[in-house]
């Protein structure tokens, strides 16, 4: 992505949590931005009115809608997806249609339009239960859920198109992302759920013993990774995007309680959830060296 003012980008899923944070930053950098979003889990209100922003309300499963939206785009950020393990277990067909066939539409239109670079949002969910810690890019990919499987398929398709048609593709495997515009009522986003419940004085439920660990990354750093991915001319591949640190859910609760200024929270435990891995921690060495990615927002600063 050559950073020229007035240049147009397409952000699929731009009305969602991560997409809307990316759109805000792109507009701040003076890009013209088209968002393609069916508003199934994203919101119009996540996007501020801006003369350089065009919202195309449409579905990535609709090739014609993707073709319209991609017009004039020099870079494409593909975030639109059916997100979450539980949702994918409940409806694997929907998951596959949006995440696999939707991605194929985006790839086909990037190829046809000759758009410069493509940055695809992938997920640490492709790895499944970890075998080594931290998780490097070459860790075995054995997803535990339809969601992880469809994200892996989308990644592989993207990299195959890059090889076949010679355009640059960067797939970013996010670990646990948190930050503004994240829903507390959707697919197990533990930080906003805990904050919401804590502020309402409701008990927090931890699935399992709470000693499971996660690598939480602030959405500002995920936005940074997208910009680096788009700017990394000549680089194609898949990269882990996390903070490179991990914290147990029990510790997370303590940090959230401290950040809220409350003295304590009522915490209960439920059974572990299907499809949840025990531990997670990204090795971000490759993203550092090849994309120039450097996480900058720690949990203490980033917690709401
Ligand atoms: P989100 O649900 O907030 O955003 C997804 C957006 O895509 C929404 O605005 C939704 O309306 C849109 N969308 C869904 N189906 C669509 C369709 N068929 N056509 C057009 N638009 C559609 O989720 P998010 O957390 O912002 O996720 C963004 C991307 O990041 C996804 O690709 C997801 O797999 C990936 N990811 C997120 C996390 C995380 O922790 N949030 C972790 C790993 C990967």
Boltz pocket constraint, residues with backbone or C-beta under 6 A from the ligand:
constraints:
  - pocket:
      binder: B
      contacts: [[A, 12], [A, 13], [A, 14], [A, 15], [A, 16], [A, 17], [A, 18], [A, 19], [A, 36], [A, 37], [A, 38], [A, 39], [A, 40], [A, 41], [A, 42], [A, 43], [A, 58], [A, 59], [A, 60], [A, 61], [A, 78], [A, 79], [A, 80], [A, 81], [A, 82], [A, 83], [A, 98], [A, 102], [A, 121], [A, 122], [A, 123], [A, 124], [A, 151], [A, 172], [A, 173], [A, 174], [A, 175], [A, 176], [A, 177], [A, 178], [A, 181]]
      max_distance: 6.0
